[in-house]
Amino acid sequence: MPQPSTLLVFAHRDEASAFSDVPHLVTGVGKVNAAVALAGALAAGGVERVVVLGTAGVVSDGPERPSLEDVYQITGAVQHDFSLPSPELRPSGAAVLPPERTAVIATGDVFVKNDAQRGHIAGLGASLVDMEAYAYASVCERFEVPLQMFKVPSDFADSATTDEEWDTIVFRKSEQLRAFWDRLG
């Protein structure tokens, strides 16, 4: 039986650095770039499912706080930079990780590195934050293409987080995502 045509998607080229031998799409950072690039790829046809791999910041605290060492499957996405409540979107692809390795993600067009922002985002029910997931979920929903998203936390999205810190660890996180992808098979 032939495998469905899977489009592997990353937001940033550095997140995809360990995947140079695997066909993939790099959309660019932010909701607009993510939506436009993914919609273009889906409109071209031939894609039966989308799998997003990437990094995210951790915004939740306590016993349920995601670890920087694990990959999480995204089960819901909300926008954190929209003035009205956004509907929670749910990826439609099959669950492959146990419940303790799943997370709701909040998306906004800002790299979160501020304690006040972090608190606001956690208050929306999210444990992770990124800049593209909501756009990916929205586009896949409109095109009726199954979506699975997997994120590896790169930082704690707090006042100690810097752009430079992300720039130095993203290559290691790409290797971690590649090992996960190879196990997922």
C-alpha positions, -999 to 999 in steps of 0.1 A, spaced: 0 0 0 15 34 -9 23 59 18 2 91 18 20 121 5 33 138 36 45 174 36 71 180 64 70 216 75 94 239 95 91 276 102 128 284 103 156 269 81 178 263 112 150 241 127 153 220 95 191 218 95 192 181 104 167 173 76 188 183 46 183 148 31 145 148 36 121 168 14 105 196 34 90 231 33 104 260 53 76 286 56 94 315 73 87 328 107 54 343 118 17 337 112 16 354 78 46 337 63 34 303 77 -1 307 63 9 319 29 37 293 23 16 264 35 -15 275 16 6 277 -15 19 242 -11 -15 227 -4 -31 246 -33 -5 230 -56 -20 197 -47 -7 162 -40 -4 166 -2 -25 141 19 -12 151 53 10 178 69 35 172 97 50 202 114 82 199 134 98 228 153 107 246 185 86 263 211 89 282 244 76 268 276 51 291 294 35 269 320 49 261 355 43 234 380 42 196 378 27 197 342 55 219 329 70 206 297 106 195 298 132 209 275 143 174 267 111 159 253 91 163 221 54 172 225 25 166 202 3 197 198 -34 189 206 -47 225 204 -37 260 193 -49 294 203 -37 329 194 -22 350 222 -18 383 203 -53 387 191 -75 411 211 -106 389 210 -106 352 222 -96 330 193 -113 297 188 -90 268 198 -80 248 167 -72 211 170 -49 193 146 -67 165 130 -39 140 126 -37 108 147 -23 110 182 10 92 185 23 103 219 8 96 253 -13 123 270 16 135 292 36 143 261 8 165 245 3 202 248 -18 232 238 2 259 221 -4 297 219 7 315 187 16 351 182 39 372 161 64 379 188 93 359 202 82 357 238 109 365 263 90 385 289 76 373 322 44 393 318 37 380 283 45 345 296 20 348 324 -7 361 301 -1 332 276 -2 305 303 -35 320 315 -50 311 281 -45 274 289 -13 270 268 18 253 281 39 262 249 42 292 227 54 297 191 49 320 161 32 297 135 12 268 149 -22 285 148 -16 295 112 -7 259 102 -38 246 119 -61 271 103 -47 265 68 -49 227 72 -85 230 85 -95 251 55 -79 227 30 -92 197 50 -58 181 52 -48 161 83 -22 178 105 2 166 132 24 191 150 54 181 172 74 207 191 105 205 212 108 232 238 139 254 233 136 279 262 113 290 291 100 322 273 109 343 303 130 374 309 162 353 308 155 341 273 173 358 244 173 356 206 210 346 208 202 317 231 177 303 206 202 309 178 228 287 196 205 258 206 183 255 175 207 232 157 208 208 187 170 209 188 169 201 151 190 170 158 166 161 186 137 165 162 155 143 136 160 115 161 123 118 170 112 118 133 134 87 125 118 68 155 83 79 144 91 62 111 
